[in-house]
Amino acid sequence: MTAASMSNCPNHHPSEALLMDYASGSLGEAWNLGIATHLALCPLCRESVRAIEAIGGGFLDDSAPVSVSDGLLDAVMARLETSEPLTTTAIPATRDDGVLPGMLRRYLGGDIDTLPWKRLGLGAYHCVVPTKDDGTTARLLWIPAGRPVPEHTHRGLEMTIVLRGAFSDQSGAYARGDFEEADEQTCHQPHALPGEDCICLAVTDAPLRFTSFAARMVQPLLGI
C-alpha cells in the first residue's frame, strides 16, 4: 500500500470478525452494503479483506478430497433449480471517489441531490436504501452542520459510515469513510461538526431507543 493511499485512510474500521463475515458472504444484504461502503473508502480494509480471501482460498486448496454419494450432484442441481437466488454473497467493494460510492448510487438510482429525502425534524433528513432484508434497515442520514442527533441507546446493532462531513460523540470524531459500530451497551449523542453537513449511511436491526420523552413521542411518525 502506498503512502498516498494511507494518508487517505479512515481512522475507524470494522472489527476483524465483521470483515471475515463479509469476505465469507455470511452477512445480510444491508450489513454487506454497510461494509462494502466502508471498503470503497478505506484502502487498508480492502487489503485486509483480500488477505482474508487469500487465506480462505489457501485452506480450500489444501483440503483433502472428501468422498460423496453418487446421487449428490443430482440432488444439489435439483435444489438449485427450485431455490430462490442467494442474496448473502458479499457486495463487491472497489475504490470510489464520489460522495456516494458506486454501489450506493446503483441501489438508490442517483446521488445525494436526486434522492427522495424525507424530513426528520430540526433540519435533518433521511432516505431509506431498498434492500430485501427483513428487520434490518439501511438509510442515509443528512444532519445539518453543527446540529446534534437526539441522545439514544440501541435495541440491537447499528453500523454508521460517514460519507460527507463529520460527526463526534462520546467515542471520538468520525470523518469520511470512518466506521462506527454500536450495540445495546452504547448510549451516545452524535453531533455533526461545524463547517459541512454530515451525511452517513446507517444500518440498524431494531429501532433506536431515544432518551428524551419528546423524541420518543415522534419516533413512530419518523420510522427510525
Buried (B, 14 or more C-beta within 10 A) or exposed (E): EEEEBEEBBBEBBBEEEBBBBBBBEEBBBBBBBBBBBBBBBBBBBBBBBEEBBEEEEEEEEEEEEEEEEEEEEEEEEEEEEEEEEEEBEBBEBEBBEEBBBBBBBEBBEEEBEEBEBEEBEEBBBBBBBEBEBEEBBBBBBBBBBBBBBBBBBBBBBBBBBBBBBBBBBEEEBBBBBBBBBBEEEBBBBBBBBEEBBBBBBBBBBBBBBBEEEEBBEEBEEBEB
